[in-house]
Amino acid sequence: MGAVEHLKTLCCLGLKPESAMIAIAPLLHDILPHGWSRMVLLEPDATYGHGYAENPATAAIFRERERHFVEDRSSPVSLLASAFRANAIGWTLHLQGRSWLESGWYREIEAPLDSCWILDAMISEAGRSFALAHLMLTRPRCARPFTADDVQCLDRLRPWLAHALRPQSSGERRTGDEDSWGIIGAAVRSGQLILMPNAKLVFQTPGAESLLRMLGRERCDDTRYVLVRDRLPAPVMKLLPQIASAANGTSNTPPRIHVSTAYGVVTLEAKWLVPEGAIHVDVAKDPNSCLIAVTIELHEHAIAHAARVLRESGATPAQTKVGIHLALGKPRSVIADELGLQSSSVADHSKKLYQFLGVHNSTELATRIWVGQRQNEARQDLRRAG
């Protein structure tokens, strides 16, 4: 089944827009080959809300350098307000000639991100006077530039993307709003902080910047930005006393935290960095002489995870929708009601899905989706360790 049909299914699963951005990104690669994607939710006044970029270095580079180009008429950001009002698509294509490769924006922002050619689109719902989101697909300099055919292809997807990225209306119940399942998907982004026991930041990887902003529920608006080293999010500050208490024997609570966010579940785990050759007994007497490494991972939403696993297994979009609900333990009558299907249709999709995947019931299907992923990750970790 084509990637476009699976994208349409994914856009209708009811995920929060932040989770939907992460889920949509892999399918966009199959439909419109590119290097990296960036998506930003927009406020009615055209300011940036929450965003997600596939390249983990994007957040830091844009924070450091984008503000220098606000008044530069040769940069894409100068066209943002007009594109917002016009619900435009492909409005930066005319910039990407020889002068583009010599521009400051390309040298300082796009080149470090291994991106050169850009296809922009404002995503908006029918009847709305403003865009909901700004989508950017980029390709490296060695690839071919985007063409009018690419613009038309992306334009056909915009109604579906608008449905996925629309704001949640008052009283609307979304599938992604349920946090009681206790299930998390695969890790899609990771970063690491190196801290002193007094919480002073020593080092952070490029991928940590966006994760810390997710934990702090910060927007992409420059005017609201506070340097990470000046204010660590509360979950990180909560984790440090846990590892200190474990070191001095006053607590056996693992230095590990799960935080539910609009993007998905973020996990944090802390461990001591012991100097090479140090005697562990001596280190335990004075753990404050060591540094602390905090690993942060973003896991895709459970619904997006199940959809991806079923899609990669070869399930059709219709089977995927039914399979997600089966894996969450819902009875067929409830599934039929929620999906607006006949009970016989749900039974038929279930039977074909079980046969195709080689399982016999919803319990085995759930094991295939939730446990199978963890087993694959564990095997990969063992191979890397070996």
Summary of the structure (lengths in Angstrom):
residues: 386
radius of gyration: 22.9
end to end distance: 37.7
largest distance: 68.0
contacts: 1183
relative contact order: 0.12
helix: 49%
strand: 17%
